[in-house]
Amino acid sequence: MPHGILGAGVGYKLYNRSVYDVALAVTASDTTDLSGGPYTAIVAEGGGVITVDMIEGATNVAVPVAAGVLMPIMITRVYETGTTATAGAITALKHKQDSIY
């Protein structure tokens, strides 16, 4: 049994949506969606603009980002054109389907 808020030996299931358990190192592309998408957050090592497609259909949306700041945004693509946050890696994050902790 997991140890949790109810104490040792007490079983429980908790959907913890504040923890990301899937990360993808982004290769920006003007023609290819992110593999395994959609993703629910993005973070860049270097600040600038990340140009994305949104889950609900908006395309080529320029999102300003600060270095190391998590942006909670549902995306399917990161464009090479228009993305200036290139000083370091860009990482897309999401939750596993039906993650249970």
C-alpha positions as CSV (number, residue, x, y, z in Angstrom):
1,M,0.0,0.0,0.0
2,P,1.2,3.5,-0.7
3,H,2.1,5.9,2.1
4,G,0.0,9.0,1.8
5,I,-1.9,11.7,3.5
6,L,-4.0,9.1,5.3
7,G,-0.9,7.3,6.8
8,A,1.0,4.1,6.2
9,G,-1.1,1.2,5.0
10,V,-4.1,3.2,3.9
11,G,-4.5,3.0,0.2
12,Y,-5.8,5.9,-2.0
13,K,-5.7,7.2,-5.5
14,L,-5.0,10.8,-6.2
15,Y,-5.0,12.4,-9.6
16,N,-2.2,14.9,-9.2
17,R,-2.4,17.4,-12.0
18,S,0.3,19.7,-10.7
19,V,3.1,17.3,-11.6
20,Y,4.2,16.8,-15.2
21,D,5.4,13.3,-15.9
22,V,6.1,13.4,-19.7
23,A,8.8,15.7,-21.2
24,L,9.7,16.2,-24.8
25,A,12.9,18.0,-26.0
26,V,11.3,20.2,-28.8
27,T,12.7,20.3,-32.3
28,A,10.9,23.3,-33.8
29,S,9.4,22.6,-37.2
30,D,7.2,24.6,-39.5
31,T,5.7,21.4,-40.9
32,T,5.5,18.7,-38.2
33,D,3.4,18.6,-35.0
34,L,5.0,17.6,-31.7
35,S,5.2,13.8,-31.3
36,G,2.9,12.5,-28.6
37,G,1.0,15.8,-28.4
38,P,-0.9,17.8,-27.4
39,Y,1.3,19.2,-24.6
40,T,0.0,21.3,-21.7
41,A,3.0,23.4,-20.8
42,I,6.3,24.6,-22.3
43,V,9.5,26.0,-20.9
44,A,12.6,27.4,-22.5
45,E,16.2,27.8,-21.2
46,G,16.5,31.1,-23.0
47,G,13.9,33.9,-23.1
48,G,12.3,35.2,-26.3
49,V,9.3,34.2,-28.3
50,I,8.0,30.6,-29.0
51,T,5.6,30.4,-32.0
52,V,3.0,27.6,-31.6
53,D,-0.2,26.1,-32.7
54,M,-2.8,25.9,-30.0
55,I,-4.9,22.8,-29.2
56,E,-8.2,24.6,-30.2
57,G,-7.0,25.5,-33.7
58,A,-5.3,28.9,-33.4
59,T,-2.1,28.8,-35.5
60,N,1.2,30.7,-35.6
61,V,0.6,32.2,-32.1
62,A,3.6,34.1,-30.8
63,V,4.0,33.5,-27.1
64,P,6.6,35.6,-25.2
65,V,8.5,33.5,-22.6
66,A,11.1,34.3,-19.9
67,A,14.0,32.0,-19.4
68,G,13.1,29.0,-17.2
69,V,9.5,30.1,-16.6
70,L,6.8,27.4,-17.1
71,M,4.1,28.5,-19.5
72,P,0.8,26.5,-19.0
73,I,-0.4,26.5,-22.6
74,M,-2.0,23.6,-24.7
75,I,0.0,23.2,-27.9
76,T,0.4,20.9,-30.8
77,R,3.4,22.4,-32.7
78,V,6.4,24.7,-32.1
79,Y,7.4,26.6,-35.3
80,E,11.0,27.2,-36.3
81,T,9.9,30.4,-38.0
82,G,9.2,33.1,-35.5
83,T,10.7,31.2,-32.5
84,T,13.5,33.3,-31.0
85,A,13.9,31.5,-27.7
86,T,16.9,29.7,-29.0
87,A,19.5,30.4,-26.3
88,G,18.9,26.9,-24.9
89,A,16.6,23.9,-25.0
90,I,12.8,24.1,-25.3
91,T,10.9,21.4,-23.5
92,A,7.2,20.6,-23.8
93,L,5.5,18.9,-20.8
94,K,2.2,17.0,-20.2
95,H,0.6,14.5,-17.9
96,K,0.4,10.8,-18.8
97,Q,-3.0,9.6,-19.7
98,D,-4.8,8.5,-16.5
99,S,-1.7,9.1,-14.3
100,I,-2.4,7.9,-10.8
101,Y,-0.2,8.7,-7.8
